[in-house]
Every structure is written in structure tokens, then in C-alpha cells.
Amino acid sequence: AKLTAQHGTPFYRRIDAAATPEQKAAFKELTVEHITATELAGEATTSVLLNAPGNGAAIGGIKVCTENGWFAARPSGTEALYKIYAESFISEAHLQLLIDEAQGLLAGVL
């Protein structure tokens, strides 16, 4: 309840997107510089991560954050797809915008 009061009600979703073997392999080649978008879902991006902030371990994909939401994407280890995880602290509509823009951004770099 305290986190919800501080950050707002979270709206979360995970989706699976079809991916070729080449697209899945492209995740390993991603760098922060590949993500040139300065906005996501109408907000300035605050960070682009390839490693966990706490221990620096590779996250196996990419995470892009804004003040009120984020998305992370990584390839499946067993299926011909990649997974997008997204969370908004604004609304369901903002969450959908995060997902839509994440898919467009990934289509441009994979």
C-alpha cells in the first residue's frame, strides 16, 4: 500500500512477440547506443539498462525506463519469440502505449 501511494497503481503486462533466430541473436549484440529514442510513451527516457543496477549482472535483454513506466525485453531460451514486460504507474492506456512503442523500438534494432 505504501509503494502504491508513493508511485501510483501499477498496471503490468507481459506479451510474447514472434522472433526469428536472427532477431533473438541480435539481443546479444544490443548496446545502450542502439536505443536512440529519448522519449517513450510521451515521457523522457531516464535510463537504458543491459545490466542489473544492484550487482551489474547481464539481464539478457534490455530495459528502458521513464519516470512513470518501463519495459524490458529478452529473447526466449526455448521458443521462437521474445518477451516484453511492461509496467505503467499511470493507466492501462499508458501501459498499452509503452508496449506499442517498445515493439516499434525493438523492430528498429533487432
C-alpha positions in Angstrom: 0.0 0.0 0.0 2.9 2.4 0.8 4.5 1.8 -2.6 1.2 2.3 -4.4 0.6 5.5 -2.5 4.1 6.7 -3.5 4.2 5.6 -7.1 0.6 5.1 -8.1 -1.4 2.0 -9.0 0.8 -0.3 -11.2 -0.5 -1.7 -14.5 1.6 -4.6 -15.7 1.6 -6.9 -18.7 3.8 -9.5 -20.4 3.5 -10.2 -24.1 5.2 -12.6 -26.5 6.3 -11.5 -29.9 7.4 -13.8 -32.7 11.1 -13.7 -33.4 13.4 -15.2 -36.0 16.7 -16.9 -34.8 18.5 -13.8 -36.1 16.3 -11.4 -34.1 16.9 -13.5 -31.0 20.6 -13.5 -31.6 20.5 -9.7 -32.1 19.7 -9.2 -28.4 23.3 -10.3 -27.6 24.6 -7.5 -29.8 22.5 -4.7 -28.3 24.3 -1.8 -26.7 22.9 1.2 -25.0 23.8 3.2 -28.1 21.4 1.2 -30.2 18.5 2.8 -28.3 18.4 6.4 -29.7 14.8 7.2 -28.5 14.8 10.0 -26.0 11.1 9.5 -25.2 8.8 6.6 -24.5 5.0 6.9 -24.2 5.3 10.7 -24.1 7.9 10.8 -21.3 11.6 11.3 -21.4 13.6 8.1 -21.0 15.5 8.1 -17.7 17.7 5.0 -18.3 18.5 2.2 -20.7 19.9 -0.8 -19.0 21.6 -4.0 -20.1 22.8 -4.9 -16.6 21.1 -5.1 -13.3 21.7 -2.0 -11.2 22.4 -3.9 -8.0 25.1 -6.4 -9.0 25.9 -5.5 -12.6 24.8 -8.9 -13.9 23.6 -9.0 -17.5 19.8 -9.1 -17.7 19.8 -11.0 -21.0 18.0 -8.2 -22.8 17.2 -4.6 -22.4 15.2 -2.4 -20.1 14.1 1.2 -20.9 12.7 3.4 -18.1 10.8 6.6 -17.8 9.6 8.4 -14.7 6.2 6.6 -14.8 6.8 3.3 -16.6 9.3 0.9 -18.1 9.6 -2.0 -20.5 12.1 -4.9 -20.6 12.6 -7.3 -23.4 14.6 -10.5 -23.7 14.6 -13.5 -26.1 13.0 -16.8 -25.1 15.5 -19.5 -24.5 13.2 -22.2 -25.8 10.8 -20.7 -28.3 10.9 -18.6 -31.4 9.9 -15.4 -29.7 10.9 -12.6 -27.4 9.1 -11.4 -24.3 8.2 -7.9 -23.5 7.4 -7.0 -19.9 6.0 -3.6 -19.2 4.6 -1.6 -16.3 2.9 1.8 -16.1 2.1 3.8 -12.9 -0.4 6.0 -14.8 -3.0 3.9 -16.6 -3.9 0.9 -18.7 -3.8 3.2 -21.8 -0.3 4.3 -20.9 0.7 0.7 -20.5 -0.5 -0.1 -24.0 1.4 2.9 -25.4 4.5 1.6 -23.6 4.1 -1.8 -25.2 3.3 -0.4 -28.7 6.3 1.9 -28.7 8.5 -0.9 -27.2 7.6 -3.1 -30.2 8.3 -0.4 -32.6 11.6 0.4 -31.0 12.7 -3.2 -31.0 11.6 -3.7 -34.6 14.1 -1.0 -35.5 17.1 -2.6 -33.7 16.6 -6.3 -34.0 
